[in-house]
Amino acid sequence: MKLRFGTRGSRLAVVQSTEVAGALRAFGHEVELVTIRTSGDRLADVALADFGGKALFVKEIEEALLDGRIDGGVHSLKDMPAELPEGLCLAAFSPRQDPRDVLLTREGGTLDDLPRGARVATSSLRRRALVLARRPDLRVEPIRGNVDTRLRKLEEGLYDAMVMARAGLERLGLKPEHVQILSAETFLPAVGQGILGVEARDTDRAVLEALQSIDDATARGEALAERAFLRRLGAGCHTPVAGLAQVRDSALEIDGLVSSVDGRTVIRGHASGVATDPESVGERLADDLLARGARAFLEPERT
């Protein structure tokens, strides 16, 4: 079967899409990658939260899916909004790579070793809030651009440190000199971080069947729990939210948090249940955080 898959044009996006294409080719499918430039790529110098957030990285790919120009879209799951357009579904999930974040510095050391007032770059409100929760004295500044561009800006001295996803560095084979892995227990990752999601039309039986052959059951369970948590919260692009689910045998556990943007208030929670019903576990965690005050940070998203 011949399949056309949409991908963003960045080096990381192409590597990710090539990974999915290779898995499908191993099952005898012919795969063509179609590069699609998204709004997020065009607005490379603006804060995404001011122009639609995560949806900017998937909008044009979803449009191409809906009008039949492609058969599927490959996305970093952490870039996917909680709600998908009518007619589309996440049909397959890749095996999860390390979901943790890393701290990159020019001179080495940990987050606690940075001098007062040091400039820390990140594109994520979640990372910003968690850095400030630990070190309110630091200057957390926004950064855009692909991974190579960000690393170059750090090397040029525009920032003292940077926080990004470890999975992106690993997929690109990059090994910067000074890297510290941040504990997932304290520096909780983004929902879906480390997983690739393949989006398709929910009525395209042939494509859905082909994608079923590369779907990773563990990643699917973790992804569904985390996305149900995000969806139940009703959080948008202006609220720092984190969630990490882990499937172990027949059980699923999930940790999550909602934070104020300045990191001064962080509400954390944990839930567990059976791996066969991941969405209910994620929803239960969301309900717990909402009952303990998280709604105060989410209400602006709903107005």
N, C-alpha and C positions, 0 to 999 in steps of 0.2 A: 504493500500500500504506500502511495506517495503522500507525504504530509508537508505542509508549508507552515513553518512556525515563525511568529513575529518575535523580534528581540530589539532591545535598545542597542545603540551602536557603540557604547563604551567598551573598553577592553574587558572589564569584568563581566558585563552583560553577555558579550559574545562567548567568553569562556564558559559561563553558566549554561547558555543555550547549547553550546557545542557538547557539553556534558550530557544534557538531556537527549540531544540528537544521537550521540554515540550509543546511549542505552537503547534507544529505539532501533537503531540500525542493527544492533546485536540480535534483535528479534526479527530481522528481515525486512524492516520498513525502509523506504527511501525518504530522506528528510532534506528539505531545503530551508535554509534560514533566510528570513526576510528582515532587513534592517528597517526599523521604524523610529523616526525621531520624535520623542515625546515633548510635551510642554515643559516638563521638568528639565530636559536637556537644553531647550531653548532659553529658559529663564535661569541660566547658570549662575547669575550674580545676585539673585534676590532671595529673600527668606521664604521658603516654601509655605510656611504657615500663613503667610499673607496672601498667597495666590492659589489656595486649594489643597495644600498639603500633599499627602502621599498619592492622591489620585492623579496628580500631574505626571507620575511616572508610568501610569498604565492606561490613561484615557485613550490615546490614539491607537494603542494596540487592541484595546477592547472594541473600538470603533471598527477596526479592520476585521476583527473576528465577527462582529455582528453583521457586517455587510458581505461576508464571505470571501474576502481577499486572502485570508489565512485560515488555517485549521486549528491553530492553537497559539497561545502566548506563554512565554517563559518569564517568570518574575521572581525576584527576591521576595519571599513571602512577607518579610517585614515591611515591604513597600505597598502591600495590598490593603486597601480600605476594608473595614469590617463587613460592609455590605457590597455585594456585586450587582452589576446591572441585570435586569430581568433577561433571562435567556442564556446566561453564562454560569459556569460552575468551575470549581477547582477540581479537576479530574485526576490529578496525580501529584504526589509529593515525593521529592528526592530524599534519599537517606540524609539525616541531619549531620552537618558538620558542626564543629565546636561552636556553640551559641554565645560564648563569652565575648566581652569587649576587651580591648587591650589599651594600655597607656603607652604612647610613644613619646620619648623625650630626646632632646638634643644631647644631653650630657649624662643620661642614666639616672637611676633612682626611682622611687615610688611617688605616688600622689602626695604622701605626707612629706616627702623630701623637697618638694617644690618650694621656692622662696615665696614669701608673702607678695601678693600682687602679680604673680606669674600669669602669663597669658596662656590659656588652655583653649584649643580650638575644637569645636564639634558642630556637626550639622543637626544634632538631635536635641529636642527639648528635654527628653528623658535623661540623656547623658548630662546635659547642663544641670538639671535639678539634682542628680545624684552626686555630681562633683561638688556643687555648692553645699549640699547637705553634709558632706565630709569636710570641705574646706571653703567656708563662706568668704574667706579673704582673697580667693583667687579671682582673676578676671576671665570669665568664660566668654569667648567670642565666636560668632558664627563663621562657618567656612563652607564653601561650595566647591564643586568640581569633582573630577574623577579621583580615584585613589592615588594615581601617580602625581597628579597636580597637587593634592594635599600634602603628600610626602615632600615634594619639592619646596612647598611654602614653609614647611617645618625646617627643612635643611637650610633654607635661606635666612632663617632667623626671624620670620614674621611672627612666629609663636614659640613659646617655650615648651609646650607639650600639646598632644593631640589624643583624642579618644576615638577609636573606630572599632568596627567588628573584626574579630580575628578571622572569621570565615573568609572575608574578602581578601585578606592578605594571603591566606593559605591557597585559595583558588588561583591567585595570580602568581604564586610561587615567590612572593616577596618576603625577605627576611631583614627588616631594618635592624640597625645595630642595637638600639636601646628600646626594648619592648618588655613591658610587664603585663602579664595576664591578670585581669581583674576578676576577683572571686564572684561567681554568680550568686552566691548567698548574700553578699552585701551590695554588689553592683548588678542588679537584676537586668537581664537582657530585654530587648524589644520582643514583642509578640512575633513569633515566626522566625526569629533570627537564626540563620544557619540552614534554613530549609528553602528549597526552590519549589515554587508552585506552578503547575501547568494548567492554564485556563483554557476552556473549550466551550463550545455551544452545548447546552444540556440536552439537545435533541439529536445530536450528531452521533448516532449509535456506533458507527464504524470507528470514528476517532476515539470515542470513549473506550471502546473495547481495546484498541491499540494501546492507549495510555494506561489501561489497567495492568498491563504486563510490566510496567516500570514503577508502579506505585509501591512505596515503602509503607508497610502497615504501621510500624512504630512511629514514623514521622507523621503519618496521617492522624493517628490518635492524639499526638502531642499538638499538632496544628489545629485540629478541630476543637480541642479543649481551650487553647489559648485564644483562638478567634471567637469562640462563644463567650469567653470572659470579656473580650474587648467589645463585642457586639452588645452584650447585656449592659455593660457600663454606659454605652452610648457616647463614648469618648471620641472627640475629633482631634484635629491637628494642633489645638492650642493647649492640650492637657498632657503633662508627662504621665505616661502609663507604661508599665512593664509587666511581663508575664512569662513564666517558664514552666512548662509541663514536662514530666518525665514518666515514661511507661516502663514499668518493671514487672515482667511476667504478666499476671492478670490484673495488676493494680496500676492506677494512675494517680500521680500527685502533682499539684500545681501550686506555685507561689506567684503572687502578684502584688502590685502596688499602684497607688495613685498618689501624685505629689503636687504640691503647689509649685509654680514655675520657679520660684526662688529657692526651692529645696528646704525651706524652713519647716514645712509640715509634710511628712511622708507617712502614709497609711499603708501598712503591709498586712498581708493575710496568706493563709494556706488552706488548701482543701484537698481531699483525697476521695477516691472512689474506684469503681471498677473500670478497667480499660475499655470494656465493650460499650460504655456510655459516656464518652469523653465530654460531650457538650454539656451534659448536666453537671459535671464536676466543675467546669469552667464557669457556668452560670451561678452555681452555688457560691463560688469564691467572689464573683462580682456582687452578688446580693449581700454578702458579708461586709465587703468594703463600703458599699453604699450605706448600709445600716450604721457603720461606724464613722460616717462623716465625709466620705469621698464625694457625695453628691454636691457638696459646696464647690468643689473644683470643676465639676462637670456641667453645672447648670448654664454657664455662658455658652457652651457648645449647642445647647438646645433652644436658644432664643433666636 
